[in-house]
Amino acid sequence: MKNVLILDDEIDMALALKESLKRCGFAPVVCHNPVTALSELNLSDFELIITDMKMPKMDGIEFLQEIRKKGLFTPVIVITGYGTVENAVDAMKLGATDYIMKPFPFESLQRVIARIMPSEETDMVAESQSMKNLLAIVRDVAKADITVLITGESGTGKEIIARKIHKSSLRADKAFVAINCAAISENLLESELFGYEKGAFTGATERRIGKFELANKGTLLLDEISEMAYPLQAKLLRAIQEREIDRVGGKAPIPVDVRIIATTNRDLMSEVKAGRFREDLYYRLNVFPIKIPALRERRDDIAPLADFFVRRLSKKMGRVFELSDELKKHLVSRNWEGNVRELENFAYRLAVVSKSDLLMPLLYDEVSGITNTGKPSVVENAPKGTIKDMERDLVVKTLRETNGNRTRAAEALGVTVRTIRNKLKEYGITEEEIGG
């Protein structure tokens, strides 16, 4: 439960906020005097502060200045009346996270809080119909306690789906153990999977429990199963069939009760035909196949995913990043050949270099103009110049709004003055055009 401090000298208003926040699952604390809050409360205990603007002894701006001086960067929402909007803007400049004007329905405050403090329970973003359908299947198969084979390109989130299956299963209170079959050599992988007895080989100074035993009664994720060496596949097949394993150097089989989830970015049937993967193991693993679509095949998820990543980073950095509409269009236009992983890395880089909380497509050139494949990533058959045209119009519009002031335009767009100068040169934008 998240602690929220409510600072308001109006007793009725503070009580109403307290009761409403309690119903939403927060742990609110009310204080009617900012001076008292500064002297008697440990403000670092709170994950959010909601303060009125006008209060006796110390107003909201003075309180905000004081906590920032103390090095506290807890998110702050300022409540302001109609006549103090300018003060609210000043508060934002001092580091307030957001403000809300009286009178307001509690739903409006809820939306502001949700933007500042996204739910930590959100582990999947699924706005596209294909992902909604996939998650419905995941919920059903989770209860069935059968072996699942998850396929999809690298970066699509196969392990996340595997964890989702475990969390929704009857084994959710037991261990979830993952092992990457591509990251470990054949000899070491056998020891990692099945364990070994003391003295089984040089260096085996004590008994070691393998992943199968660690996952007993729970779930074992075999990540990148296609990379497992052919000889070891036979031992894995036996473990799945017989529900027992043999430790390296062991004398007797050990029974195990493990649910198997395997993932791969390859076409396993093609690997079977090429003689690199056992056919009998393939059918043992492919009891219930789930294929995760590439990100370019579910474009409705791109902007929500980017929103999710920047909100998560906002919490770590003590800021409140927001994607501009222009940036969302730009992100949706890309192919994301590295899928969700590439999008996540891009969103983080974008946020880190941004001087503004509003993330703009202009920063794209400063972050990376190339995908991880070394090629520009754009939608196939998309009209050429669309993003560039949009970017040019944005530069012109912002410069007009700032009366041609490069510094203010750069601040508004969250880029450097140098970037503005480069864009003016790149797009041939003239002073006459800026002047309208």
C-alpha positions as CSV (number, residue, x, y, z in Angstrom):
1,M,0.0,0.0,0.0
2,K,1.4,3.4,-1.0
3,N,1.7,6.2,1.5
4,V,0.3,9.6,0.3
5,L,0.6,12.9,2.2
6,I,-2.4,15.3,1.9
7,L,-1.5,18.9,2.8
8,D,-4.6,21.1,3.1
9,D,-5.8,23.6,5.7
10,E,-9.4,23.0,4.7
11,I,-10.5,20.2,7.0
12,D,-13.5,19.1,4.9
13,M,-11.4,19.0,1.7
14,A,-8.6,17.1,3.3
15,L,-11.1,14.6,4.8
16,A,-12.8,14.0,1.4
17,L,-9.4,13.4,-0.3
18,K,-8.4,11.0,2.5
19,E,-11.5,8.9,2.2
20,S,-11.4,8.8,-1.6
21,L,-7.7,7.8,-1.6
22,K,-8.4,5.1,1.0
23,R,-11.0,3.6,-1.3
24,C,-8.5,3.4,-4.1
25,G,-6.0,1.4,-2.0
26,F,-3.7,4.2,-0.8
27,A,-2.6,4.9,2.8
28,P,-3.3,8.6,3.1
29,V,-2.0,10.8,6.0
30,V,-3.5,14.3,6.5
31,C,-1.6,17.3,7.7
32,H,-3.2,20.8,7.9
33,N,0.1,22.8,8.3
34,P,3.1,22.5,5.9
35,V,5.5,23.8,8.7
36,T,4.4,20.9,10.9
37,A,4.8,18.5,8.0
38,L,8.4,19.6,7.5
39,S,9.3,19.5,11.2
40,E,7.4,16.4,12.4
41,L,7.0,14.1,9.5
42,N,9.5,11.9,7.7
43,L,8.6,13.0,4.2
44,S,10.7,10.3,2.6
45,D,8.1,7.8,3.8
46,F,5.6,9.1,1.3
47,E,5.4,8.1,-2.4
48,L,3.2,11.0,-3.3
49,I,2.4,14.4,-1.8
50,I,-0.9,16.3,-2.6
51,T,-0.7,19.9,-1.4
52,D,-3.1,22.9,-1.6
53,M,-1.6,26.1,-3.1
54,K,-3.0,28.6,-0.6
55,M,-2.4,27.8,3.1
56,P,-1.5,30.0,6.1
57,K,2.1,30.2,7.4
58,M,3.5,28.6,4.2
59,D,1.9,28.2,0.8
60,G,2.3,25.3,-1.6
61,I,5.2,26.9,-3.5
62,E,7.2,27.6,-0.4
63,F,6.6,24.0,0.8
64,L,7.8,22.7,-2.5
65,Q,10.9,24.8,-2.4
66,E,11.7,23.5,1.1
67,I,11.4,19.8,0.2
68,R,13.5,20.2,-2.9
69,K,16.2,21.9,-0.9
70,K,16.2,18.8,1.4
71,G,16.9,16.7,-1.7
72,L,13.4,15.1,-1.7
73,F,12.1,14.4,-5.2
74,T,8.8,12.8,-4.2
75,P,6.1,13.4,-6.8
76,V,4.0,16.5,-5.8
77,I,0.5,17.4,-7.1
78,V,-0.5,21.0,-6.5
79,I,-4.2,21.8,-6.0
80,T,-5.0,25.3,-7.1
81,G,-8.0,27.6,-7.5
82,Y,-8.8,29.6,-10.6
83,G,-7.0,32.8,-9.4
84,T,-3.7,31.0,-8.7
85,V,-3.1,29.3,-12.0
86,E,0.1,31.4,-12.6
87,N,1.3,30.2,-9.2
88,A,0.7,26.6,-10.3
89,V,2.8,27.2,-13.3
90,D,5.5,28.5,-11.1
91,A,5.2,25.4,-9.0
92,M,5.7,23.2,-12.0
93,K,8.9,25.1,-12.8
94,L,10.1,24.4,-9.3
95,G,9.5,20.7,-9.8
96,A,5.9,20.0,-9.0
97,T,4.8,16.9,-11.0
98,D,1.4,18.2,-11.9
99,Y,-1.4,20.4,-10.8
100,I,-5.2,20.2,-10.7
101,M,-7.7,23.1,-10.5
102,K,-10.6,23.4,-8.1
103,P,-13.3,22.3,-8.2
104,F,-12.5,18.9,-9.6
105,P,-14.2,15.5,-9.6
106,F,-12.1,12.8,-7.8
107,E,-11.8,10.9,-11.1
108,S,-9.7,13.7,-12.5
109,L,-7.3,13.4,-9.6
110,Q,-7.3,9.6,-10.1
111,R,-6.1,10.1,-13.7
112,V,-3.3,12.4,-12.7
113,I,-2.2,9.9,-10.0
114,A,-2.4,7.0,-12.4
115,R,-0.1,8.8,-14.8
116,I,2.4,9.6,-12.1
117,M,2.3,6.3,-10.2
118,P,1.5,3.5,-12.8
119,S,0.4,0.3,-11.2
120,E,3.3,-2.1,-10.5
121,E,1.0,-5.0,-11.2
122,T,1.1,-4.2,-14.9
123,D,3.4,-6.8,-16.4
124,M,1.8,-7.1,-19.8
125,V,0.7,-4.4,-22.3
126,A,-1.9,-5.7,-24.7
127,E,-3.9,-3.2,-26.7
128,S,-3.9,-5.0,-30.0
129,Q,-6.6,-7.7,-30.6
130,S,-3.9,-10.3,-31.4
131,M,-2.3,-9.9,-28.0
132,K,-5.6,-9.8,-26.2
133,N,-6.5,-13.1,-27.8
134,L,-3.1,-14.5,-26.9
135,L,-3.5,-13.5,-23.3
136,A,-6.9,-15.1,-23.1
137,I,-5.3,-18.3,-24.4
138,V,-2.5,-18.0,-21.8
139,R,-5.0,-17.7,-19.0
140,D,-6.7,-20.9,-20.1
141,V,-3.6,-23.0,-20.8
142,A,-2.1,-21.9,-17.4
143,K,-4.6,-23.9,-15.5
144,A,-4.2,-27.0,-17.6
145,D,-0.7,-27.9,-16.3
146,I,0.5,-29.1,-19.7
147,T,3.8,-28.5,-21.5
148,V,3.9,-25.3,-23.5
149,L,6.2,-24.3,-26.4
150,I,6.4,-20.6,-26.9
151,T,7.8,-19.4,-30.2
152,G,8.5,-15.9,-31.6
153,E,11.3,-13.6,-32.8
154,S,14.0,-12.4,-30.4
155,G,12.7,-9.6,-28.2
156,T,9.0,-10.4,-28.5
157,G,8.7,-11.2,-24.7
158,K,8.7,-15.0,-24.7
159,E,10.0,-15.2,-21.1
160,I,7.4,-12.7,-19.9
161,I,4.6,-14.9,-21.3
162,A,6.2,-17.9,-19.7
163,R,6.2,-16.1,-16.3
164,K,2.6,-15.1,-16.9
165,I,1.6,-18.7,-17.4
166,H,3.3,-19.7,-14.2
167,K,1.7,-16.8,-12.2
168,S,-1.7,-17.8,-13.5
169,S,-1.2,-21.6,-12.8
170,L,-1.9,-23.8,-9.9
171,R,1.9,-23.9,-9.3
172,A,2.0,-20.1,-8.8
173,D,3.1,-20.4,-5.2
174,K,6.0,-22.7,-6.1
175,A,9.4,-22.0,-7.8
176,F,9.8,-20.6,-11.3
177,V,13.2,-21.6,-12.5
178,A,14.7,-20.4,-15.9
179,I,17.8,-21.6,-17.7
180,N,19.1,-20.3,-21.0
181,C,20.2,-23.3,-23.1
182,A,22.1,-21.1,-25.5
183,A,24.3,-19.5,-22.9
184,I,25.8,-22.7,-21.4
185,S,28.1,-25.3,-23.0
186,E,26.8,-28.9,-23.4
187,N,28.8,-30.4,-20.5
188,L,27.9,-27.6,-18.1
189,L,24.3,-27.6,-19.2
190,E,23.8,-31.2,-18.2
191,S,25.1,-30.4,-14.7
192,E,23.0,-27.3,-14.5
193,L,19.8,-29.2,-15.5
194,F,20.3,-32.4,-13.5
195,G,22.8,-31.6,-10.8
196,Y,25.8,-33.7,-9.8
197,E,27.1,-35.7,-6.9
198,K,30.3,-35.0,-5.0
199,G,33.3,-36.4,-6.8
200,A,31.3,-36.9,-10.1
201,F,34.1,-35.1,-12.0
202,T,37.2,-33.0,-11.3
203,G,36.1,-29.9,-9.3
204,A,32.9,-31.5,-8.0
205,T,33.8,-31.0,-4.3
206,E,30.2,-31.1,-3.1
207,R,26.7,-32.2,-4.2
208,R,24.9,-29.7,-6.4
209,I,21.1,-29.6,-7.0
210,G,20.1,-29.1,-10.6
211,K,17.4,-26.9,-12.1
212,F,14.9,-29.8,-12.3
213,E,15.1,-30.4,-8.6
214,L,15.0,-26.7,-7.8
215,A,11.8,-26.4,-9.9
216,N,10.2,-29.4,-8.2
217,K,6.4,-28.8,-7.8
218,G,6.9,-25.6,-9.8
219,T,7.8,-24.5,-13.4
220,L,11.0,-25.0,-15.4
221,L,11.6,-22.6,-18.3
222,L,13.9,-24.0,-21.0
223,D,14.8,-20.8,-22.8
224,E,16.1,-21.1,-26.4
225,I,15.6,-24.9,-26.4
226,S,16.6,-25.1,-30.0
227,E,20.3,-24.4,-29.0
228,M,20.6,-27.5,-26.9
229,A,23.2,-30.0,-28.1
230,Y,21.7,-33.1,-29.8
231,P,23.1,-35.7,-27.4
232,L,21.7,-33.9,-24.4
233,Q,18.2,-33.8,-26.0
234,A,17.9,-37.5,-25.4
235,K,18.5,-37.1,-21.6
236,L,16.0,-34.2,-21.5
237,L,13.4,-36.3,-23.3
238,R,13.8,-39.1,-20.7
239,A,13.4,-36.6,-17.9
240,I,10.1,-35.3,-19.3
241,Q,8.8,-38.7,-20.2
242,E,9.7,-40.5,-17.0
243,R,9.3,-37.5,-14.6
244,E,12.7,-38.4,-13.1
245,I,16.2,-37.3,-13.5
246,D,19.7,-38.7,-12.9
247,R,22.3,-36.5,-11.3
248,V,25.7,-36.6,-12.9
249,G,27.6,-39.3,-11.0
250,G,24.3,-40.4,-9.2
251,K,23.4,-44.0,-8.6
252,A,19.6,-43.8,-8.5
253,P,17.0,-41.7,-10.4
254,I,15.2,-38.9,-8.5
255,P,11.5,-38.3,-9.1
256,V,10.5,-34.7,-10.1
257,D,7.2,-33.0,-10.6
258,V,7.9,-30.1,-12.9
259,R,5.9,-28.2,-15.5
260,I,8.0,-27.6,-18.6
261,I,7.8,-24.4,-20.7
262,A,10.2,-24.1,-23.6
263,T,10.9,-21.1,-25.8
264,T,12.7,-20.7,-29.2
265,N,13.1,-18.1,-31.9
266,R,13.6,-20.8,-34.5
267,D,11.2,-22.9,-36.5
268,L,11.7,-26.2,-34.5
269,M,10.1,-28.4,-37.2
270,S,12.7,-27.0,-39.7
271,E,15.4,-27.9,-37.1
272,V,13.9,-31.4,-36.9
273,K,14.0,-31.8,-40.7
274,A,17.6,-30.5,-40.8
275,G,18.6,-33.2,-38.2
276,R,19.5,-30.7,-35.5
277,F,16.6,-31.4,-33.2
278,R,15.0,-34.7,-32.1
279,E,11.5,-35.3,-33.5
280,D,10.3,-37.2,-30.4
281,L,11.5,-34.3,-28.2
282,Y,9.7,-31.8,-30.4
283,Y,6.4,-33.5,-30.0
284,R,6.9,-33.8,-26.2
285,L,7.5,-30.1,-26.0
286,N,4.9,-29.0,-28.6
287,V,1.9,-30.1,-26.6
288,F,0.4,-26.6,-26.6
289,P,2.2,-24.2,-29.0
290,I,1.9,-20.4,-28.5
291,K,3.4,-18.0,-31.1
292,I,4.0,-14.4,-30.1
293,P,3.5,-12.0,-33.1
294,A,6.3,-9.6,-33.9
295,L,5.8,-6.0,-32.8
296,R,5.4,-4.8,-36.4
297,E,2.4,-7.2,-36.7
298,R,0.7,-5.6,-33.7
299,R,1.3,-1.9,-34.1
300,D,-1.6,-1.0,-31.7
301,D,0.8,-2.1,-28.9
302,I,3.7,0.1,-29.9
303,A,2.6,3.5,-28.3
304,P,1.2,1.8,-25.1
305,L,4.4,-0.1,-24.7
306,A,6.5,3.0,-25.1
307,D,4.2,4.7,-22.5
308,F,4.7,1.9,-20.1
309,F,8.5,2.0,-20.4
310,V,8.8,5.8,-19.9
311,R,6.4,5.7,-17.0
312,R,8.6,3.1,-15.4
313,L,11.7,5.1,-16.0
314,S,9.9,8.3,-14.7
315,K,9.6,6.7,-11.3
316,K,13.3,5.8,-11.2
317,M,14.4,9.3,-12.3
318,G,11.9,11.3,-10.3
319,R,10.4,12.8,-13.5
320,V,7.1,12.4,-15.4
321,F,7.9,11.7,-19.0
322,E,5.2,11.8,-21.6
323,L,5.2,10.9,-25.3
324,S,4.1,13.6,-27.6
325,D,1.6,12.7,-30.3
326,E,4.3,13.4,-32.9
327,L,6.6,10.9,-31.3
328,K,3.9,8.2,-31.0
329,K,3.3,8.5,-34.8
330,H,7.0,8.2,-35.4
331,L,7.3,5.1,-33.1
332,V,4.4,3.4,-34.8
333,S,5.9,4.0,-38.2
334,R,9.0,2.0,-37.5
335,N,9.4,-1.8,-38.0
336,W,11.2,-2.6,-34.8
337,E,13.1,-5.6,-36.1
338,G,14.4,-6.0,-32.5
339,N,10.8,-6.0,-31.3
340,V,9.8,-5.0,-27.8
341,R,13.4,-5.1,-26.5
342,E,14.5,-2.6,-29.2
343,L,11.6,-0.4,-28.4
344,E,12.3,-0.5,-24.7
345,N,16.0,0.4,-25.2
346,F,15.1,3.2,-27.6
347,A,12.5,4.7,-25.1
348,Y,15.0,4.6,-22.3
349,R,17.7,6.3,-24.4
350,L,15.2,8.9,-25.5
351,A,14.2,9.7,-21.9
352,V,17.8,9.9,-20.7
353,V,18.9,12.5,-23.2
354,S,15.7,14.6,-23.1
355,K,15.8,17.9,-21.3
356,S,12.0,18.1,-21.3
357,D,9.5,15.7,-19.8
358,L,7.6,15.9,-23.1
359,L,9.4,13.5,-25.5
360,M,9.6,14.7,-29.1
361,P,10.6,13.0,-32.3
362,L,13.3,15.6,-32.9
363,L,15.4,13.7,-30.3
364,Y,15.4,10.6,-32.6
365,D,18.5,11.9,-34.5
366,E,20.3,12.5,-31.2
367,V,19.5,9.0,-29.9
368,S,19.8,6.7,-33.0
369,G,18.7,6.8,-36.5
370,I,19.5,3.2,-37.2
371,T,18.0,-0.1,-36.0
372,N,20.0,-2.9,-34.5
373,T,20.1,-4.5,-38.0
374,G,22.1,-1.5,-39.3
375,K,19.3,-0.4,-41.6
376,P,16.8,2.4,-41.2
377,S,13.6,1.0,-39.9
378,V,10.4,2.2,-41.6
379,V,7.0,0.8,-42.5
380,E,7.1,-1.0,-45.8
381,N,5.4,1.1,-48.6
382,A,5.1,4.1,-46.3
383,P,5.0,7.5,-48.1
384,K,8.5,8.8,-48.1
385,G,9.2,12.0,-46.1
386,T,6.2,11.7,-43.8
387,I,8.2,11.8,-40.6
388,K,10.5,14.4,-42.0
389,D,7.6,16.6,-43.1
390,M,6.0,16.3,-39.6
391,E,9.3,17.2,-38.0
392,R,9.8,20.2,-40.2
393,D,6.3,21.5,-39.5
394,L,6.9,21.0,-35.7
395,V,10.1,23.1,-35.8
396,V,8.4,25.9,-37.7
397,K,5.4,25.9,-35.5
398,T,7.4,26.0,-32.3
399,L,9.7,28.8,-33.6
400,R,6.6,30.8,-34.5
401,E,5.2,30.3,-31.0
402,T,8.4,31.5,-29.5
403,N,8.8,34.5,-31.9
404,G,11.8,32.9,-33.5
405,N,13.7,32.5,-30.2
406,R,16.0,29.4,-30.8
407,T,16.7,28.9,-27.1
408,R,13.1,28.9,-26.0
409,A,12.1,26.7,-29.0
410,A,14.8,24.2,-28.0
411,E,13.6,24.2,-24.4
412,A,10.0,23.6,-25.6
413,L,11.0,20.7,-27.8
414,G,13.5,19.2,-25.2
415,V,16.5,19.4,-27.6
416,T,19.6,21.5,-27.8
417,V,19.9,24.8,-29.6
418,R,22.4,23.1,-31.9
419,T,19.8,20.6,-33.0
420,I,17.4,23.5,-33.8
421,R,20.2,25.1,-35.9
422,N,20.9,21.8,-37.7
423,K,17.1,21.4,-38.4
424,L,16.9,24.9,-39.9
425,K,19.7,24.1,-42.2
426,E,18.6,20.6,-43.0
427,Y,15.1,21.6,-44.0
428,G,16.0,25.0,-45.5
429,I,13.7,26.9,-43.1
430,T,14.0,30.7,-43.7
431,E,13.4,33.6,-41.3
432,E,10.5,34.7,-43.6
433,E,8.8,31.3,-43.1
434,I,9.2,31.5,-39.3
435,G,7.7,35.0,-39.3
436,G,4.7,33.5,-41.0
